[in-house]
Amino acid sequence: MNMCGRFTLTVDISELAAAFGAQVKNYRHAPRYNIAPGQDIPVVTQGPGGRVIIPMRWGFIPPWTGDERTSYKMINARAETVAGKPAYRQSFRHRRCLVPADGFYEWKKEGRTKRPLRIILPGEKLFAFPGLWSAWRPAGGGVVHTCCIITTAANEYLEAVHHRMPVIFTEEQEYALWLSSDDTSLLQALLRPYGGEMVAYPVSSRVNAPENDDPRLIERARDRLFADNDLVD
């Protein structure tokens, strides 16, 4: 499973628009409990008249490629190399976005099995992953807007689960800088492990299947999955 490979966005569209000070364009949102690569997701971008929320396919396709299959491998971009890697370099400078979320999933290895966890902020606070977007033109015509989520090294809280984590923004200042700044050094400095409090709890293995997308997925699993000193709230 990629990091970050699944996430949740369970708020309604009015709360989403208010949190990011954005207008919704061409997107009908319903609460989502198991967002997976290849799906259309709401993305916040900076338009000429202000911020807008528009749909983009999760899975980055560089504008110069003719191979749509790259999207399945490019759902995440590494913070350490995103500014210089040819696939992402131009988007890092000119096509940045925010991917709203209120939680994400990670799988903790237990012997030969992997148990799913949902990771949230206290109170299930809404936040954003910084991302990049691209306008890809397939051979058949038209434009496909795609995006990816930026990841970094895991913080102390999550390093027992996975060695990487998505970058997380929670403040308006971070949103504004990421969407509007031209200072690449400042942008790079924003891409650091999250330093605030986090909560992780076990969920049903039904989340393993992307076709499952219902409120039961975010309920705490009833069985005892972890020892007392493991990473569980």
C-alpha positions in Angstrom: 0.0 0.0 0.0 1.3 3.4 -1.0 1.7 6.2 1.6 -0.6 8.0 1.4 -2.9 5.5 -0.4 -6.3 6.0 1.2 -8.0 8.8 3.0 -11.4 10.1 4.2 -13.4 13.3 3.8 -16.6 13.0 5.7 -17.7 16.6 5.9 -20.4 18.1 3.7 -19.6 20.5 0.8 -20.7 23.7 2.7 -18.3 23.0 5.6 -15.5 22.2 3.0 -16.0 25.4 1.2 -16.1 27.5 4.3 -12.9 25.9 5.8 -10.9 26.8 2.7 -12.6 30.0 1.7 -13.3 28.6 -1.7 -16.1 28.4 -4.3 -17.2 25.0 -5.6 -16.9 24.6 -9.3 -18.3 21.6 -11.3 -18.2 19.2 -8.3 -20.9 17.5 -6.3 -19.5 16.2 -3.1 -20.8 13.5 -0.7 -19.1 12.3 2.4 -16.3 9.8 1.6 -15.0 7.1 3.8 -12.4 5.3 1.6 -11.0 7.6 -1.1 -8.7 5.6 -3.4 -6.2 6.3 -6.2 -7.8 6.7 -9.7 -10.9 8.4 -8.3 -12.0 12.0 -8.7 -11.4 14.0 -5.5 -12.1 17.6 -4.5 -9.0 19.8 -4.8 -8.5 23.4 -3.8 -6.6 25.6 -6.3 -6.0 29.4 -6.5 -8.0 30.8 -9.4 -7.9 34.3 -10.8 -10.9 35.3 -8.7 -10.0 33.4 -5.6 -9.9 29.8 -4.4 -12.0 27.2 -6.1 -12.8 23.6 -5.3 -12.7 21.4 -8.5 -12.5 17.7 -9.2 -9.3 16.1 -10.2 -8.2 12.5 -10.7 -5.9 11.2 -7.9 -2.9 10.0 -9.8 -0.5 12.4 -11.4 0.1 12.3 -15.1 2.9 14.6 -16.3 1.7 16.8 -19.2 4.4 15.6 -21.5 3.7 11.9 -21.2 1.6 9.8 -23.5 1.1 7.0 -21.0 -1.9 7.3 -18.8 -0.7 4.3 -16.8 1.8 6.5 -14.9 -1.0 7.8 -12.8 -1.2 4.5 -10.9 2.4 4.9 -9.7 2.3 8.7 -9.1 -0.3 9.2 -6.4 2.5 10.5 -4.0 5.5 12.8 -4.6 8.4 12.8 -2.2 9.0 16.2 -0.4 12.7 15.7 -0.6 12.8 15.5 -4.4 9.7 17.2 -5.6 11.3 20.6 -6.5 13.9 19.0 -8.8 12.3 15.8 -10.2 11.4 16.4 -13.9 7.9 15.0 -13.6 7.0 17.4 -10.8 9.3 20.4 -11.2 7.0 22.7 -13.2 4.0 21.8 -11.1 5.9 22.5 -7.9 6.6 26.0 -9.2 3.2 26.8 -10.9 0.5 24.2 -10.2 0.1 23.6 -6.5 -3.1 22.5 -4.8 -4.6 21.4 -1.5 -6.3 18.1 -1.0 -8.8 18.3 1.9 -9.1 15.4 4.3 -10.2 14.6 7.8 -8.3 11.3 8.2 -6.1 8.8 6.3 -5.4 5.1 6.6 -2.2 3.2 7.1 -1.6 -0.5 7.6 0.5 -1.6 10.6 2.4 -4.9 10.2 1.6 -7.6 12.8 3.5 -10.7 12.0 2.4 -11.9 8.6 -0.7 -9.7 8.5 -1.3 -5.9 8.2 -4.0 -4.3 10.3 -5.6 -1.0 9.1 -5.5 2.1 11.2 -7.3 5.4 10.7 -5.2 8.4 11.6 -6.9 11.7 12.5 -6.3 14.9 14.3 -8.0 15.5 17.7 -11.7 16.2 17.2 -11.4 14.9 13.6 -10.3 18.4 12.6 -10.4 19.1 8.8 -6.9 19.6 7.3 -5.2 19.5 3.9 -2.5 17.5 2.2 -0.3 19.8 0.0 -0.4 18.5 -3.6 0.5 19.2 -7.2 -1.7 19.1 -10.2 -1.3 18.7 -14.0 -3.4 19.3 -17.1 -2.9 16.2 -19.3 -4.1 16.0 -22.9 -4.8 12.5 -24.0 -4.4 11.6 -27.7 -8.2 11.5 -28.2 -8.5 15.1 -27.2 -9.8 17.0 -24.1 -8.0 17.7 -20.9 -7.7 15.5 -17.8 -6.8 17.2 -14.5 -4.7 15.0 -12.2 -3.0 15.4 -8.9 -0.8 13.9 -6.3 -0.2 14.2 -2.6 3.2 15.1 -1.1 4.8 12.8 1.5 7.7 13.2 3.9 9.4 11.2 6.6 7.2 10.0 9.4 7.0 11.9 12.7 7.7 10.2 16.0 4.1 9.2 16.4 3.7 7.3 13.2 7.2 5.9 12.6 6.2 2.7 14.3 3.6 2.2 11.6 5.3 3.4 8.4 8.5 5.3 7.6 6.7 8.0 5.7 3.5 10.1 6.1 1.6 12.7 4.1 2.5 16.3 4.8 -0.3 17.9 6.7 -1.4 21.5 6.7 -3.9 22.8 9.4 -3.5 26.6 9.3 -4.7 29.3 6.9 -1.2 30.7 6.7 0.1 27.4 5.3 -2.8 27.2 2.8 -2.1 30.7 1.6 1.6 30.2 1.2 1.3 26.9 -0.6 -1.2 28.2 -3.1 0.3 31.6 -3.8 4.0 32.0 -2.9 6.7 32.1 -5.5 9.5 31.5 -3.0 10.5 27.9 -3.6 12.7 27.8 -0.5 9.8 28.8 1.6 7.6 26.2 -0.1 10.1 23.5 0.5 10.4 24.5 4.2 6.6 23.8 4.5 7.1 20.2 3.5 8.0 18.8 7.0 6.5 16.1 9.2 3.4 17.1 11.2 4.3 18.3 14.7 0.9 18.4 16.3 -1.1 15.8 18.2 -2.5 12.8 16.2 -4.8 9.9 17.0 -4.7 6.5 15.5 -7.2 3.7 16.0 -7.9 0.3 14.4 -10.7 -0.1 11.8 -12.3 -2.9 9.9 -10.3 -4.7 7.2 -13.2 -3.9 4.9 -11.3 -0.7 4.1 -8.8 -2.9 2.1 -11.4 -3.0 -0.7 -11.8 0.4 -2.5 -15.4 -0.4 -3.5 -16.3 -0.3 0.2 -17.2 3.3 1.1 -19.6 3.7 4.0 -19.6 5.2 7.5 -18.9 1.8 9.1 -15.3 2.0 7.8 -14.3 4.7 10.2 -15.8 3.0 13.3 -13.3 1.6 15.8 -12.7 -2.1 15.3 -14.2 -4.2 18.1 -11.5 -6.8 18.3 -8.3 -6.1 20.2 -5.7 -5.6 17.6 -2.8 -4.1 19.5 -1.0 -4.5 22.8 -1.3 -1.7 25.4 2.0 0.0 24.3 1.1 -0.1 20.6 0.0 2.9 18.6 -3.6 3.2 19.4 -5.5 6.1 21.1 
